Amino acid sequence: MASAAPFSPLSGAFLRRRIPLLHRRRLLAITAAAPEAPAPAPTPYPAPPRPRGKGYFPKKNEILELTCEGIAFKGKGVCKVEGSTFVLLCDGALPGERLVARVRRLRRGAFAEAAKLKTLEPHHDAVEAPCPLAADCGGCKSQSLAYSAQIHHKYIQVRDLLINFGKFHPGSLESSDPDSILKPIVQCDEIFRYRNKMEFSFGTKRWMKREWKEDEEVAKGEEEEADGYSLGLHAPGFFDKVLHVETCLLQSEPADKVLAVVQESWTDPALGLTPYDVYKHVGFLKHLMIRTGRNVSTGAPEVMVNFVTSCYKPELLAPLVDNITKIPEVVSVVNNVNTSVGNTSVGEQEYTLYGKPTITEMLRGLTFQISANSFFQTNTKQADVLYKLIEDSAGLKGDGSEIVLDLFCGTGTIGLTLARRAKHVYGYEVVPEAIADAQKNAEFNGIRNATFVQGDLNKINETFGKQFPKPDIIISDPNRPGMHMKLIKWLLEVKAPRIVYVSCNPSTCARDLDYLCHGVEEKGLRGCYELKRVIPVDMFPHTPHIECVCLLELC
């Protein structure tokens, strides 16, 4: 039988290889001709693992003992059966852990996905997770891995992607070399209470993870529901299952107070409040969003609470509003009304029920007004660190002579922090609401040398770039899919002296860096940039996410 597909554990990259048809037929013939073996005597669990060859392939719903060898992109554990090279990706498995898992999906023979059932031996660098729901909710599933180990695996993941996807020489990425392109990862000083925004969902039933028992039938699932309404976070991979959350260690303490008050109040039958049913499309409460900012004058925290409902009935929310506004930090309560059957938290209409319609936050010396649906970096303190690295990488002279082009500018936060040292900043973003916020932020901070334009950078044509002078510095901060080939081609044609690429997805980042530095042969594009440095930044501890700030200079 053919060997399993080669796998790059930390990048999630597979070289797909099918089993030859002739080999499959021979295997079937050998299996059919073999005499039937006597049934083995029953043994108590766990049974000793049967020998596995390199060409071993598991079956769907098979229960296996696995060993986790690393972490792939998106945080799934890279696991193998002893004696086998076949890779199973298992959510919740961490390096060094021995576990029992059930095979859930086979991916064309290249790899499989498995569901963790229980731990046999804990992983390396194991710590006790402070949150009892850490393994189930998916919001911060690496809590049981020491933070130093989390940082190490994220760094290795970025390095592996730069080698395999970016095609950069491993020697240029050695951490021991002070001249290495890949710099040490920037750690996060606060690994809890760092999020300034959390969104919770209301549900008609409480979802919980069921404890696995050895005598269960294989076909049974690993989840179950309990009676009672729920308010919390969606179970990973499910839009209709809500894990009840009483407290969340990722959000600020004032935000946690709001969640506690709402949890104590909303299920009171006297209030007549019902959660929205995603199947029957009935019910009132959809989401609870809590945002934390800072008062510009005092620096004290200020909290916005946003109730997302299926219709506008402020009288139903009045008791909740009365209770949460007793918390001193709450300065704004708004109601987004979303009448559609979709699960979005953005409403067609927004009403202010208490206080002001926005809160404020400070970043790199600028003040930003944040509405309920504004995009803003969710880790404010680490965003300040990130933006300082971007500013340093941009290397502006500071004499007001340079043009900055800010691609995928969002609400303009990066471009506006650079505007003080530039001649002019031009920002492009596809979302009209974000452009409106960027213009408001520029006006609010008295910045007049910034222009923000709404446009889709995935659909640019030959006229793009004629609306502004040739840029001296380009900032590109794309979303997870990275940059479209049309934009890559334009960047290689315009040849700006410096590009600062800011990425939230190291996989597509490595791909785009390869295109810019090494070209795209099948498209007839020649690379014209040299990668000078890559700085990984941990924005979200206990999650698989990692940001990178990359500096490219024209060859």
ABEGO torsion letter per residue (X at the ends): XBBBBBBBAAAGBBBBBBBBAAAAAAAAAAAAABBBBBBBBBBBOBBBBBBBBAABBBBBGBBBBBBBABBBBGGBBBBBBBGBABBBBBBGBBBGBBBBBBBABBBGGABBBBBBABBABBBBGBBBBABAAAAAAGABAAAABBAAAAAAAAAAAAAAAAAAAAGBBAAAABAABAABABBBBBBBABABGABABBBBBBBABBBBBBBBBAABBAABBABBBBBEBBBEBBBBGBAABBBBBABBAABBAAAAAAAAAAAAAAABAAAGBBBBBAAAGBEABABBBBBBBBBAAAGBBBBBBBBBBABBBAAAAAAAAAAAAABAABABBBBBBBABABABABBABBBBABEBABBBBBBGGBBBBBBAABBBBABAAAAAAAAAAAAAAAGBAGAGABBBBBBGAEAGAAAAAAAAABABBBBBBABAAAAAAAAAAAAAAGBAABBBBBBBAAABBAABGAABBBBABBBBBBBAAEBBAAAAAAAAAAGBABBBBBBABAAAAAAAAAAAAAEBAAAGBBBABBBABBBBBBABBGBABBBBBBBBBBX
